[in-house]
Amino acid sequence: MAGKVFELQGYAIVLDKVVFLTRVFEAEDGEGYQFNIRFARDLRLAPRFATRHEADLQRSLLLKALSEA
């Protein structure tokens, strides 16, 4: 199971529960950048990052983990 879990901002994400991942976009009220992760049963996580580079990096690492799971 350890290979199927990804940690992001203190959250443990079970990779086989992820059903949708959005692109990186600017968060509301200038609060940095974010992308949304949608899970089974319509749960959503919207991690926010200070820079677009950091958001892009974390999203690409999550995509890589999803493809390897």
Contacts in CASP RR format, 6 or more apart in sequence:
PFRMAT RR
TARGET T0000
AUTHOR 0000-0000-0000
METHOD contacts of the structure
MODEL  1
MAGKVFELQGYAIVLDKVVFLTRVFEAEDGEGYQFNIRFARDLRLAPRFA
TRHEADLQRSLLLKALSEA
3 15 0 8 1.000
3 69 0 8 1.000
4 14 0 8 1.000
4 15 0 8 1.000
4 16 0 8 1.000
4 69 0 8 1.000
5 12 0 8 1.000
5 13 0 8 1.000
5 14 0 8 1.000
5 15 0 8 1.000
6 12 0 8 1.000
6 13 0 8 1.000
6 15 0 8 1.000
6 61 0 8 1.000
6 62 0 8 1.000
6 65 0 8 1.000
7 13 0 8 1.000
8 45 0 8 1.000
8 47 0 8 1.000
8 58 0 8 1.000
8 62 0 8 1.000
9 47 0 8 1.000
11 45 0 8 1.000
11 47 0 8 1.000
13 37 0 8 1.000
13 45 0 8 1.000
13 62 0 8 1.000
15 65 0 8 1.000
15 66 0 8 1.000
15 69 0 8 1.000
16 69 0 8 1.000
17 39 0 8 1.000
17 40 0 8 1.000
18 37 0 8 1.000
18 38 0 8 1.000
18 39 0 8 1.000
18 66 0 8 1.000
19 38 0 8 1.000
19 39 0 8 1.000
19 40 0 8 1.000
20 36 0 8 1.000
20 37 0 8 1.000
20 38 0 8 1.000
21 35 0 8 1.000
21 36 0 8 1.000
21 37 0 8 1.000
21 38 0 8 1.000
21 59 0 8 1.000
21 62 0 8 1.000
21 63 0 8 1.000
21 66 0 8 1.000
22 35 0 8 1.000
22 36 0 8 1.000
22 37 0 8 1.000
23 35 0 8 1.000
23 59 0 8 1.000
24 33 0 8 1.000
24 34 0 8 1.000
24 35 0 8 1.000
24 52 0 8 1.000
24 55 0 8 1.000
24 56 0 8 1.000
24 59 0 8 1.000
25 33 0 8 1.000
25 34 0 8 1.000
25 35 0 8 1.000
26 32 0 8 1.000
26 33 0 8 1.000
26 52 0 8 1.000
27 33 0 8 1.000
27 34 0 8 1.000
27 48 0 8 1.000
31 48 0 8 1.000
32 48 0 8 1.000
32 49 0 8 1.000
32 50 0 8 1.000
32 51 0 8 1.000
32 52 0 8 1.000
32 55 0 8 1.000
33 48 0 8 1.000
33 49 0 8 1.000
33 50 0 8 1.000
33 51 0 8 1.000
33 52 0 8 1.000
33 54 0 8 1.000
33 55 0 8 1.000
34 46 0 8 1.000
34 47 0 8 1.000
34 48 0 8 1.000
34 49 0 8 1.000
34 55 0 8 1.000
35 46 0 8 1.000
35 47 0 8 1.000
35 55 0 8 1.000
35 59 0 8 1.000
36 44 0 8 1.000
36 45 0 8 1.000
36 46 0 8 1.000
37 44 0 8 1.000
37 45 0 8 1.000
37 46 0 8 1.000
37 47 0 8 1.000
37 62 0 8 1.000
38 44 0 8 1.000
39 45 0 8 1.000
47 55 0 8 1.000
47 58 0 8 1.000
48 55 0 8 1.000
49 55 0 8 1.000
49 58 0 8 1.000
END
